[in-house]
Amino acid sequence: MASGRPSSEKRAVGRNRLVDAFFSLKTLAAAFLAYYISLRIGLERPYWSVITCYIVAQPLAGALLSKGLFRLIGTVIGAGMAVVLVPNLVNTPELLSMALAVWLGTCTYVAALDRTPRSYISLLAGYSAVIVGFPSVDTPGEIFIVALSRVQEIGIGIVCVSLVHALLFPRPVWRQVRDRLDLILADAEAWSLDALATPAAPDAVLWRDRRRLANDLHDLHLLSVHLPYDMASTVIEPASLRSVEMQLGRLLPLASAVEDRIEALRQEDAYTSPLTDLIEDVRDWVAREAPGDGLPLIERACALEPTLDAPEGWAQLVRLSLLDRLADLIETHATVRQLRNRLVRGASSGSPTASIRPRDAARRVLHRDHWMALRAAATTSLTVIAGCTFWIVTAWPDGATAVVSAAIICALFSHLDAPLRAARRVFHGTIGAAIVAGLCAFVLMPRATDFVILCLVLSPFLFLLGWLLARPNRAPYGIGAVLAFPGLAGLNATYGSMFATFANQAIAQVLGSLVACLMLGAVRATGAEGTARRLARAGWRELARKTETRSEPDTPAWISRTLDRMVLLSPHLANLAEATSEERDRLRDLRIGMALDELQRVGMSVGERQVRRNDLLKNRLRDRFVSAQRIGVLETDPALQRLLDRTLASANALPPSAGKRSLLLALVGLSRNLSPLA
């Protein structure tokens, strides 16, 4: 007999719908407040305040404030650029079009490289210049007044939406960060438990855990950007959060290295007790709710390490690497748990807290895809140039509206690997908004005799806009609708009922979004294979640089960028013929980079002769990575393996020292990742 109680999934769906509805209601209230203030102070196009409320609105209070601030800064910069360009170039429309296209393309390029919420500054600086500049070409003498009005309208929208969302049951970012952090800890522990399992967990389970952890870390980083703007930002220390991010990033390569070394010892029939007992105890420790600092387990691992008094066999060297990585894994789990308690309970909690290393507290470094950013910039600039050419040739009075619409859509979506899907949704949203705006402008609004009735008339449609924008999967429909509806519906300083004006503007909005779709479709996406090759080459290029550097290596930055590449690869895995192989290669590259950093830190502590051997090995490695960039695959190199074996044998013969131990760990790591079956 089925239970009458709704399932947890249904309750979650119902709760999400209520959250979306309340978010839309708050944004609706902010939009009406902004519209009222804009009317009262006599702004010419108050509908920009309404548009701003919906574009800036975010479910989280800190995200809303940060996005609003970034948008306002970008708007001021863009309006200033329009004030500089339009009066000086208005008599040469071709040159003005080219200048604004190049400016928008440059800003799109910078925004595409950033890939954090701070990219709104560049994005808004780009298309705000277009929004202010093109409609002002007929009245260049009024460009400063127009720019000032746009800044005022957008500023009013930002202030109103921030105020309403802050006062009416705000959702602080720190609470979302705390919940996401607990989820990530659970995923990290699941990943470590599966990696240490005996027998080994299936590949599908391991790769699912890895993807989830990498994606969770990326989402946590994007949330943390908004934390300084949160109304209760002191609840979570940004430095502690960044340290947690860095430590969590270490878990992925550490657990995979432990898994790899266990497999190597199994192949040598050397994975026996007491190693197996230690691994099982570590799994039990990770699975406990309050496990402690793990120091006894670390001491057991250290006690089982080979003494290195004499040259050791391959199995003993792998055993050394396993125990070292296992001790690091235990310490990292303990540190993450302590830092989590520090974040959630405060630094004054009774439990001991881990110290924050300055490098771990640094801002997380993301991968920068210059080719993708250049493609986005070129597409956006070409769209503006094509639209302006049509506008100039036809002398269409509303051509500026079409160009502005196309420019905004391209700037927003051209950085995606497959932007056409999102642009089509914007196009459909624009068509729907034009139809509904016509109904409002010529059927409902003539009956609105005062502001209250006007609000009642518009409420159903504006509520729908907020509901569309509340979820990422339907947000493109909402973006198309919100860019078109307020202006077409006639939310100006005075009501106008000229159908010809409405029709021209509606056609311009729809045509502009159609041009954006055509341009984004013409620039073919690189596809899953192209994205995978581009990300792989970026990793090999960075590995080649690691073999040349003489400065202190920045391992946290390397881990951060490599994990980010795995996140960028994740959406394309379903379209890759060998998805698991691609992921395995990226994880192998991550471990190679960490081993190279270990090799670099050894320095001169192992003697000048061994340093020369190490340099020869790094030169050969650099040749391999450069070759991989050229041919698109990191091939096995027998000559490199022989050189690596000789370097390892030479290091193995050194007298016992901390430098020898570090060098052996680095060389074993390189050997296992470059030729694991050797």
Backbone hydrogen bonds, N-H to C=O, Kabsch-Sander energy under -0.5 kcal/mol:
donor,donor_aa,acceptor,acceptor_aa,energy
11,R,7,S,-2.3
12,A,8,S,-2.3
13,V,9,E,-2.2
14,G,10,K,-2.6
15,R,11,R,-2.5
16,N,12,A,-2.4
17,R,13,V,-2.1
18,L,14,G,-1.9
19,V,15,R,-2.3
20,D,16,N,-2.6
21,A,17,R,-2.4
22,F,18,L,-2.6
23,F,19,V,-2.4
24,S,20,D,-2.3
25,L,21,A,-2.2
26,K,22,F,-2.3
27,T,23,F,-2.2
28,L,24,S,-2.3
29,A,25,L,-2.3
30,A,26,K,-2.2
31,A,27,T,-2.5
32,F,28,L,-2.2
33,L,29,A,-2.1
34,A,30,A,-2.6
35,Y,31,A,-2.5
36,Y,32,F,-2.4
37,I,33,L,-2.4
38,S,34,A,-2.4
39,L,35,Y,-2.0
40,R,36,Y,-2.4
41,I,37,I,-2.0
42,G,39,L,-1.0
43,L,38,S,-2.4
47,Y,491,L,-0.6
48,W,45,R,-1.7
49,S,46,P,-1.3
50,V,46,P,-1.1
51,I,47,Y,-2.6
52,T,48,W,-2.4
53,C,49,S,-1.9
54,Y,50,V,-1.5
55,I,51,I,-2.4
56,V,52,T,-2.8
57,A,53,C,-1.5
61,A,171,R,-2.5
64,L,60,L,-2.1
65,L,61,A,-2.3
66,S,62,G,-2.4
67,K,63,A,-2.5
68,G,64,L,-2.6
69,L,65,L,-2.4
70,F,66,S,-2.8
71,R,67,K,-2.6
72,L,68,G,-2.4
73,I,69,L,-2.4
74,G,70,F,-2.4
75,T,71,R,-2.5
76,V,72,L,-2.3
77,I,73,I,-2.1
78,G,74,G,-2.8
79,A,75,T,-2.9
80,G,76,V,-2.2
81,M,77,I,-2.1
82,A,78,G,-2.1
83,V,79,A,-2.1
84,V,80,G,-1.6
85,L,81,M,-2.5
86,V,82,A,-2.3
88,N,84,V,-0.6
89,L,85,L,-1.9
90,V,86,V,-1.5
92,T,89,L,-1.7
95,L,92,T,-0.5
96,L,92,T,-2.2
97,S,93,P,-2.7
98,M,94,E,-2.2
99,A,95,L,-2.6
100,L,96,L,-2.5
101,A,97,S,-2.2
102,V,98,M,-2.6
103,W,99,A,-2.3
104,L,100,L,-2.6
105,G,101,A,-2.5
106,T,102,V,-2.6
107,C,103,W,-2.4
108,T,104,L,-2.4
109,Y,105,G,-2.2
110,V,106,T,-2.2
111,A,107,C,-2.4
112,A,108,T,-2.4
113,L,109,Y,-1.6
114,D,110,V,-1.5
115,R,111,A,-1.6
119,S,116,T,-2.5
120,Y,117,P,-1.7
121,I,118,R,-1.6
122,S,118,R,-0.5
123,L,119,S,-2.6
124,L,120,Y,-2.9
125,A,121,I,-2.1
126,G,122,S,-1.7
127,Y,123,L,-2.2
128,S,124,L,-2.1
129,A,125,A,-0.7
130,V,126,G,-1.0
131,I,127,Y,-2.4
132,V,128,S,-2.5
133,G,129,A,-2.6
134,F,130,V,-1.7
136,S,133,G,-1.1
137,V,134,F,-1.4
139,T,136,S,-0.7
142,E,139,T,-1.8
143,I,140,P,-1.5
146,V,142,E,-2.5
147,A,143,I,-2.7
148,L,144,F,-2.6
149,S,145,I,-2.3
150,R,146,V,-2.4
151,V,147,A,-2.3
152,Q,148,L,-2.3
153,E,149,S,-3.0
154,I,150,R,-2.7
155,G,151,V,-2.6
156,I,152,Q,-2.7
157,G,153,E,-2.0
158,I,154,I,-2.4
159,V,155,G,-2.6
160,C,156,I,-2.6
161,V,157,G,-2.4
162,S,158,I,-2.1
163,L,159,V,-2.4
164,V,160,C,-2.5
165,H,161,V,-2.0
166,A,162,S,-1.6
167,L,163,L,-1.9
168,L,164,V,-2.3
169,F,167,L,-1.1
176,Q,172,P,-1.1
177,V,173,V,-2.8
178,R,174,W,-2.5
179,D,175,R,-2.4
180,R,176,Q,-2.6
181,L,177,V,-2.7
182,D,178,R,-2.1
183,L,179,D,-1.8
184,I,180,R,-2.4
185,L,181,L,-2.5
186,A,182,D,-2.0
187,D,183,L,-2.2
188,A,184,I,-3.1
189,E,185,L,-2.5
190,A,186,A,-2.2
191,W,187,D,-2.4
192,S,188,A,-2.3
193,L,189,E,-2.6
194,D,190,A,-2.3
195,A,191,W,-2.2
196,L,192,S,-1.9
197,A,194,D,-0.7
201,A,194,D,-1.1
205,V,202,P,-0.5
206,L,202,P,-2.1
207,W,203,D,-2.9
208,R,204,A,-1.7
209,D,205,V,-2.3
210,R,206,L,-2.3
211,R,207,W,-2.5
212,R,208,R,-2.2
213,L,209,D,-2.3
214,A,210,R,-2.4
215,N,211,R,-2.6
216,D,212,R,-2.5
217,L,213,L,-2.2
218,H,214,A,-1.7
219,D,215,N,-2.4
220,L,216,D,-2.5
221,H,217,L,-2.1
222,L,218,H,-2.1
223,L,219,D,-2.1
224,S,220,L,-2.3
225,V,221,H,-1.2
226,H,222,L,-0.5
226,H,223,L,-1.3
227,L,223,L,-0.5
227,L,224,S,-0.8
229,Y,226,H,-1.5
230,D,227,L,-1.8
233,S,230,D,-1.2
235,V,232,A,-1.8
236,I,233,S,-0.9
241,L,237,E,-2.3
242,R,238,P,-2.5
243,S,239,A,-2.0
244,V,240,S,-2.2
245,E,241,L,-2.4
246,M,242,R,-2.2
247,Q,243,S,-2.4
248,L,244,V,-2.9
249,G,245,E,-2.2
250,R,246,M,-1.3
251,L,247,Q,-1.0
251,L,248,L,-0.6
252,L,248,L,-0.7
254,L,250,R,-2.1
255,A,251,L,-2.7
256,S,252,L,-1.8
257,A,253,P,-2.2
258,V,254,L,-2.4
259,E,255,A,-2.3
260,D,256,S,-2.3
261,R,257,A,-2.5
262,I,258,V,-2.3
263,E,259,E,-1.9
264,A,260,D,-2.1
265,L,261,R,-2.4
266,R,262,I,-2.1
267,Q,263,E,-1.9
268,E,264,A,-1.2
269,D,266,R,-1.3
270,A,265,L,-3.1
271,Y,265,L,-0.7
272,T,270,A,-1.4
275,L,272,T,-1.6
276,T,272,T,-0.8
278,L,274,P,-2.2
279,I,275,L,-2.6
280,E,276,T,-2.2
281,D,277,D,-2.2
282,V,278,L,-2.4
283,R,279,I,-2.3
284,D,280,E,-2.2
285,W,281,D,-2.2
286,V,282,V,-2.6
287,A,283,R,-2.0
288,R,284,D,-0.8
288,R,285,W,-0.7
298,I,294,G,-2.0
299,E,295,L,-2.5
300,R,296,P,-2.0
301,A,297,L,-2.3
302,C,298,I,-2.4
303,A,299,E,-2.1
304,L,300,R,-1.2
305,E,302,C,-1.1
317,L,313,G,-2.0
318,V,314,W,-2.5
319,R,315,A,-2.1
320,L,316,Q,-2.3
321,S,317,L,-2.2
322,L,318,V,-2.7
323,L,319,R,-2.6
324,D,320,L,-2.3
325,R,321,S,-2.6
326,L,322,L,-2.6
327,A,323,L,-2.3
328,D,324,D,-2.1
329,L,325,R,-2.4
330,I,326,L,-2.5
331,E,327,A,-2.5
332,T,328,D,-2.6
333,H,329,L,-2.4
334,A,330,I,-2.5
335,T,331,E,-2.6
336,V,332,T,-2.7
337,R,333,H,-2.2
338,Q,334,A,-2.2
339,L,335,T,-2.8
340,R,336,V,-2.4
341,N,337,R,-2.1
342,R,338,Q,-2.0
343,L,339,L,-2.4
344,V,340,R,-2.6
345,R,341,N,-2.7
346,G,341,N,-0.5
346,G,342,R,-1.1
349,S,346,G,-1.6
357,R,355,S,-0.6
361,A,357,R,-1.7
362,A,359,R,-1.1
369,D,367,H,-0.5
370,H,368,R,-1.0
373,A,369,D,-2.1
374,L,370,H,-2.6
375,R,371,W,-2.3
376,A,372,M,-2.3
377,A,373,A,-2.5
378,A,374,L,-2.8
379,T,375,R,-2.4
380,T,376,A,-2.3
381,S,377,A,-2.5
382,L,378,A,-2.6
383,T,379,T,-2.0
384,V,380,T,-2.0
385,I,381,S,-2.4
386,A,382,L,-2.8
387,G,383,T,-2.5
388,C,384,V,-2.6
389,T,385,I,-2.2
390,F,386,A,-2.0
391,W,387,G,-2.2
392,I,388,C,-3.0
393,V,389,T,-2.5
394,T,390,F,-2.3
395,A,391,W,-1.5
396,W,391,W,-0.8
399,G,396,W,-1.8
401,T,398,D,-0.5
402,A,398,D,-1.3
403,V,399,G,-2.3
404,V,400,A,-2.6
405,S,401,T,-2.4
406,A,402,A,-2.4
407,A,403,V,-2.6
408,I,404,V,-2.3
409,I,405,S,-2.0
410,C,406,A,-2.3
411,A,407,A,-2.4
412,L,408,I,-2.0
413,F,409,I,-1.9
414,S,410,C,-2.5
416,L,413,F,-1.6
421,R,418,A,-0.6
422,A,418,A,-0.5
423,A,419,P,-2.3
424,R,420,L,-2.5
425,R,421,R,-1.5
426,V,422,A,-2.0
427,F,423,A,-2.4
428,H,424,R,-2.5
429,G,425,R,-2.4
430,T,426,V,-2.3
431,I,427,F,-2.2
432,G,428,H,-2.4
433,A,429,G,-2.3
434,A,430,T,-2.3
435,I,431,I,-2.0
436,V,432,G,-2.3
437,A,433,A,-2.9
438,G,434,A,-1.9
439,L,435,I,-1.7
440,C,436,V,-2.3
441,A,437,A,-3.1
442,F,438,G,-2.0
443,V,439,L,-1.6
444,L,439,L,-1.5
445,M,440,C,-3.3
447,R,444,L,-1.5
448,A,445,M,-1.7
449,T,447,R,-1.0
454,L,450,D,-2.1
455,C,451,F,-2.3
456,L,452,V,-2.1
457,V,453,I,-2.4
458,L,454,L,-2.2
459,S,455,C,-1.8
462,L,458,L,-2.5
463,F,459,S,-2.7
464,L,460,P,-1.6
465,L,461,F,-1.6
466,G,462,L,-2.0
467,W,463,F,-2.2
468,L,464,L,-2.3
469,L,465,L,-2.0
470,A,466,G,-0.8
470,A,467,W,-0.5
471,R,468,L,-0.8
474,R,471,R,-1.0
475,A,471,R,-1.0
477,Y,474,R,-0.6
478,G,474,R,-1.4
479,I,475,A,-2.7
480,G,476,P,-2.2
481,A,477,Y,-2.1
482,V,478,G,-3.0
483,L,479,I,-1.9
484,A,480,G,-0.9
485,F,481,A,-3.2
488,L,484,A,-2.2
489,A,485,F,-2.8
490,G,487,G,-0.9
491,L,486,P,-2.0
492,N,490,G,-2.2
493,A,44,E,-1.3
499,F,497,S,-0.8
502,F,498,M,-2.0
503,A,499,F,-3.1
504,N,500,A,-2.4
505,Q,501,T,-2.2
506,A,502,F,-2.9
507,I,503,A,-2.7
508,A,504,N,-2.2
509,Q,505,Q,-2.5
510,V,506,A,-2.5
511,L,507,I,-3.1
512,G,508,A,-2.5
513,S,509,Q,-2.1
514,L,510,V,-2.1
515,V,511,L,-2.7
516,A,512,G,-2.0
517,C,513,S,-1.9
518,L,514,L,-2.4
519,M,515,V,-2.7
520,L,516,A,-2.7
521,G,517,C,-2.2
522,A,518,L,-1.9
523,V,519,M,-1.6
524,R,522,A,-1.2
530,G,526,T,-1.0
531,T,527,G,-2.3
532,A,528,A,-2.5
533,R,529,E,-2.3
534,R,530,G,-2.4
535,L,531,T,-2.5
536,A,532,A,-2.3
537,R,533,R,-2.6
538,A,534,R,-1.8
539,G,535,L,-1.8
540,W,536,A,-2.3
541,R,537,R,-2.5
542,E,538,A,-1.8
543,L,539,G,-2.2
544,A,540,W,-2.5
545,R,541,R,-1.7
546,K,542,E,-1.8
547,T,543,L,-1.4
548,E,544,A,-0.5
548,E,545,R,-1.1
549,T,545,R,-1.4
555,T,553,P,-0.9
558,W,554,D,-1.7
559,I,555,T,-2.7
560,S,556,P,-2.4
561,R,557,A,-2.5
562,T,558,W,-2.3
563,L,559,I,-2.6
564,D,560,S,-1.9
565,R,561,R,-1.9
566,M,562,T,-1.8
567,V,563,L,-1.9
568,L,564,D,-2.4
569,L,565,R,-1.8
570,S,566,M,-1.5
572,H,569,L,-1.8
573,L,570,S,-1.5
575,N,572,H,-1.4
576,L,573,L,-1.5
579,A,576,L,-0.7
582,E,578,E,-2.0
583,E,579,A,-2.3
584,R,580,T,-2.8
585,D,581,S,-2.3
586,R,582,E,-1.9
587,L,583,E,-2.2
588,R,584,R,-2.3
589,D,585,D,-2.6
590,L,586,R,-1.8
591,R,587,L,-1.9
592,I,588,R,-2.5
593,G,589,D,-2.4
594,M,590,L,-1.7
595,A,591,R,-2.2
596,L,592,I,-2.5
597,D,593,G,-2.0
598,E,594,M,-1.9
599,L,595,A,-2.4
600,Q,596,L,-2.3
601,R,597,D,-2.0
602,V,598,E,-1.1
603,G,599,L,-0.7
603,G,600,Q,-0.6
605,S,602,V,-1.6
606,V,603,G,-0.5
607,G,604,M,-1.6
611,V,607,G,-1.9
612,R,608,E,-2.0
613,R,609,R,-1.7
614,N,610,Q,-2.6
615,D,611,V,-2.5
616,L,612,R,-2.2
617,L,613,R,-2.2
618,K,614,N,-2.4
619,N,615,D,-2.4
620,R,616,L,-2.0
621,L,617,L,-2.4
622,R,618,K,-2.5
623,D,619,N,-1.9
624,R,620,R,-1.8
625,F,621,L,-2.4
626,V,622,R,-2.6
627,S,623,D,-2.3
628,A,624,R,-2.2
629,Q,625,F,-1.8
630,R,626,V,-1.4
631,I,627,S,-2.6
632,G,628,A,-2.2
635,E,633,V,-1.1
641,Q,637,D,-2.3
642,R,638,P,-2.4
643,L,639,A,-2.3
644,L,640,L,-2.6
645,D,641,Q,-2.5
646,R,642,R,-2.4
647,T,643,L,-2.4
648,L,644,L,-2.3
649,A,645,D,-2.6
650,S,646,R,-2.3
651,A,647,T,-2.3
652,N,648,L,-2.3
653,A,649,A,-1.1
654,L,651,A,-1.3
661,R,657,S,-2.1
662,S,658,A,-2.3
663,L,659,G,-2.4
664,L,660,K,-2.7
665,L,661,R,-2.2
666,A,662,S,-2.1
667,L,663,L,-2.6
668,V,664,L,-2.7
669,G,665,L,-2.1
670,L,666,A,-2.3
671,S,667,L,-2.5
672,R,668,V,-2.7
673,N,669,G,-1.7
674,L,670,L,-2.6
675,S,671,S,-2.2
678,A,675,S,-1.9
